[in-house]
Amino acid sequence: MRTQVGIIGAGPAGLLLSHLLHLRGIDSVVLESRSRDQIESTIRAGVLEQGTMDLLTEAGVGARMKAEGALHHGFELAFEGKRHRIDLTGLTGHSITVYAQHEVIKDLVAARVADDGKLRFGVSETSIHGIDTDTPSIRYRHEGEAYELQCDFVIGCDGSQGVSRASIPQALRKDFERVYPFGWFGILCEGPPSSDELIYARHERGFALISTRSPNVQRMYFQCDPKDSVENWSDDRIWAELHARVDSHDGQTIVDGKIFQKNIVGMRSFVSNTMQHGRLFLAGDAAHIVPPTGAKGMNLAVADVRVLTEALNAFYVENRTDLLDSYSTTALKRIWRAEHFSYWMTSMMHRIEGASPFEQQLQVAELEYVTTSRAAATVMAENYVGIAGAHA
Ligand SMILES: Cc1cc2nc3c(=O)[nH]c(=O)nc-3n(C[C@H](O)[C@H](O)[C@H](O)COP(=O)(O)OP(=O)(O)OC[C@H]3O[C@@H](n4cnc5c(N)ncnc54)[C@H](O)[C@@H]3O)c2cc1C
């Protein structure tokens, strides 16, 4: 089989890239190791920056997001017993939408299927060949048969555990990494929202985030030991922990509900520099990871794809390679801004084991500053809505 662009991974990066290329008349094939059902039901991100919302809308896949997503104009920071609002729209003129990542995935898969897009689910043994030549290929197995997909370009959108990044020789790549000594315990529960806007809470017992998914489904997280197990946490214990961390602020009370999903995620910052080699380009989590505190992961994947689409379009329409050559440099500017923001939010909001009383007071001083200085609040708001570093 032959195509112009071979894409590994049907996450937000791979599916959106395939759809945007289709809109420019460029052919692609997406190879995904999991089933359609699995990718459409995996619970992950939920905060979409304005730029992500705009791109999905322009690309004709934003109708359900607009109808079912919730537009948020601010969020709250809770610490030292008080809640403080960051007025995103008042400070930046922009907002965010809360719409679950797996719903974005469903919209993108539906669009690719409606356009007769080539999606192969359940592939295995994916490997990349010939990226130093003009005729690279991807070998894989599907339903017991071995295949080779020949293409002009291979795009690695296969997330943090995929095969693509390792196809760039380590000698040409510098990896930057920070592993945090804590994780997030996440739940999904039935019930009404506890608050109109997201609440990020810093408490001496640890961080908590009160988020939402829909009027009837709520998403909540609390800081935990990344090696802990969900089996150690009964529903009662989870609610006791969330109440202890969040209810103490200005009389806020979170609403309990029936918990129907529990998971623990580790927290890591990672950047691969470079994101390209020969005819192979990386996009999304395949090239970089952020801790979820800044809500940037999916948005960065979308931002990479926007840059890559323009670069591939310039190649096919104008026979230009300059945008492809500068892809990594261009994308990394926004990525490092988001890396810093995610690290900053994470470091300011979490309980750091072994932190001295002096260091704990510094966290509070920083939170006091961003909630009392318009200039500091604007820095936070610009980063949160994604217009800081938006030149990329
Ligand atoms: C708990 C949690 C909360 C988060 N919250 C937010 C948030 O609020 N906002 C935000 O913006 N981001 C958030 N993120 C991050 C966000 O989910 C990721 O950044 C996003 O999924 C990246 O998209 P991607 O397409 O690059 O990679 P992925 O979504 O990881 O997709 C990669 C795909 O490639 C497939 N694959 C892997 N290896 C192969 C192979 N060898 N062959 C074929 N296919 C392969 C995988 O099965 C997968 O479907 C969160 C993440 C987690 C875990």
The ligand as an ORCA input file, in Angstrom:
! r2SCAN-3c Opt
* xyz 0 1
  C      -5.022     11.751     33.534
  C      -4.642     12.677     32.427
  C      -5.225     13.937     32.374
  C      -4.871     14.811     31.355
  N      -5.451     16.056     31.326
  C      -5.184     16.889     30.298
  C      -5.876     18.139     30.159
  O      -6.717     18.520     30.977
  N      -5.608     18.916     29.069
  C      -4.698     18.518     28.131
  O      -4.494     19.269     27.170
  N      -4.023     17.337     28.232
  C      -4.243     16.503     29.275
  N      -3.614     15.262     29.347
  C      -2.650     14.877     28.323
  C      -3.296     14.378     27.037
  O      -4.217     13.362     27.311
  C      -2.190     13.886     26.073
  O      -1.216     14.889     25.994
  C      -2.762     13.571     24.688
  O      -3.450     12.347     24.696
  C      -1.640     13.504     23.641
  O      -2.181     13.119     22.401
  P      -1.317     12.277     21.354
  O      -2.189     12.108     20.166
  O      -0.011     12.922     21.184
  O      -1.010     10.899     22.074
  P      -1.980      9.752     22.607
  O      -3.304     10.308     22.966
  O      -1.219      9.034     23.649
  O      -2.204      8.831     21.339
  C      -1.196      7.962     20.862
  C      -1.853      6.778     20.177
  O      -0.847      5.984     19.549
  C      -1.142      4.620     19.764
  N       0.108      3.841     19.642
  C       1.114      3.770     20.541
  N       2.100      2.994     20.062
  C       1.724      2.570     18.839
  C       2.332      1.741     17.856
  N       3.540      1.196     18.044
  N       1.664      1.499     16.707
  C       0.434      2.067     16.494
  N      -0.182      2.856     17.398
  C       0.453      3.110     18.556
  C      -1.776      4.584     21.132
  O      -2.584      3.435     21.317
  C      -2.584      5.870     21.147
  O      -3.925      5.687     20.736
  C      -3.933     14.388     30.369
  C      -3.363     13.111     30.408
  C      -3.714     12.257     31.419
  C      -3.084     10.892     31.457
*
